[in-house]
Amino acid sequence: MRDFSAGLAHLAINTATLRKQLELPAILEACARRGIRSVCPWRDQVKRAGLASVARQLRDSQIALSGYCRGGFFPAADALGLRTALDDNRKAIDEAKTLGAPCLVLVVGALPGALQGRPAHKDIALARAQVVDGIAATLAYARQVAMPLAIEPLHPMQAADRACINTTEHALDICDALDPNRSGALGVAIDVYHTWWDPKLESQIARAGRDRLLAYHVCDWLLPTRDLLNDRGMMGDGIVELKKIRAWVEAAGYLGPAEVEIFSERWWNEPTEVLLDTCEARYHTVV
Amino acid sequence: MRDFSAGLAHLAINTATLRKQLELPAILEACARRGIRSVCPWRDQVKRAGLASVARQLRDSQIALSGYCRGGFFPAADALGLRTALDDNRKAIDEAKTLGAPCLVLVVGALPGALQGRPAHKDIALARAQVVDGIAATLAYARQVAMPLAIEPLHPMQAADRACINTTEHALDICDALDPNRSGALGVAIDVYHTWWDPKLESQIARAGRDRLLAYHVCDWLLPTRDLLNDRGMMGDGIVELKKIRAWVEAAGYLGPAEVEIFSERWWNEPTEVLLDTCEARYHTVV
């Protein structure tokens, strides 16, 4: 297992972690000052800052991407919605390319309208079929431009409204179906928050292997968890066995960064430097 | 599929649904008045009312049990805790026997101390091993007295603190290991709230079959869900495909009642008759 106790070579910051404190250019400046060498930005943050400007800042500050958040949300209630989602994913791929991302992370979507509290239907099997079709269509373009797609299985508590792919096994079944030759064009993003509970996690990480392990996200599961979306914990503050899971992903061949992705009302209210100090300290000790 | 549109023959009420409104004797009276013919009481409710008294009231009012809640919570931080859990499960079996329950529902437990916010450790694999050992030891006594044990897989969002068995597949793997001959002594309780999201639910229900489908619980998954424990929805108010899942359990051979189990701050604040009226109406139309 790699030694994280010194240096920051394998630390990445998902920029949603600081979305309430700073705009993206300031986040990148803060990371550059500290010697944090990779980030995973979100599309809305990039849009506000300007794609070309962000690309330039990344180059100038020699910050790499650990991924780009996010494509997906494929299911829709009608043909226009399905088409719009595909167009949007194509744009996300182009942006990821411009920024030099190693992969586009896919939060695949679920029941159309559910995130707005008005689900168009309850047929999760239909949503799942639309996800597979959407990934298949997007993959054709992603292959052309060589941008790997990383399916992120989300926690089952988000199955209705955010992502109807909820286990690593299910995500890998889709990879097997759409990319049977393991070309590297399609894989998974393993986020410990979404997957720690899965009794098959170790075996499915081994199954994924280096070809399909495209991203690794860390935070923690708090006791009690008070919100289904924005109560993620800082690494070490919850019950996730972070070193055990990292050992599994590294044994399977993953050598990319550990990306800190914390959606937390608590941490969004902390000063930037306190939050980043804590991320670094926990990276050295518990990740 | 059975017709639920008239009569109440297949409706059961899990008495936690009314735990803030009434004590158990009054819940049983309300059910008897309405012609609801089965309930699943909780141990704390039975204890307050007195075991012998509840048994007598059930006989007198000809109300059957759909199950008994609950055994389980096997993991512990030390040998004394493990032994105490086994003793307590033995007592639960005896109570279930006295009340004429068709099964004892097991909420298996998870990280010891987690429910109190002070987990003794983070090793979920250890907790899972202790669960298997605990069920094995309890099963020996349950067989002697002919009280089937129903493992209830809980939603993965409750994996750390309430039950570390979170998929029907995992529960059935344990059934296969401990009761390979499918004697009927060990099976599962399928609660749609905990399992609706599972892409393998249909296939695992079929795998369970009549021998292992010991209970079927209904409520609904709300959008948004605001609490990880006490925000269950009334059937029809959320996105669970209730009739589709009931078709699966009936096709697999389950012919017991549909048991309404709603933990909800909202419904606990409604008058008893409004809540039971609604349960009956939804039983007829959407369950």
Interface residues (C-beta under 8 A of the other chain):
Chain A: L111 A114 G117 P119 K122 D123 I124 R128 H155 P156 M157 A159 A160 D161 C164 N166 T167 H170 W196 W197 D198 P199 W221 L223 P224 T225 R226 L228 I239 V240 E241
Chain B: L111 A114 G117 P119 K122 D123 I124 R128 H155 P156 M157 A159 A160 D161 C164 N166 T167 H170 W196 W197 D198 P199 W221 L223 P224 T225 R226 L228 I239 V240 E241
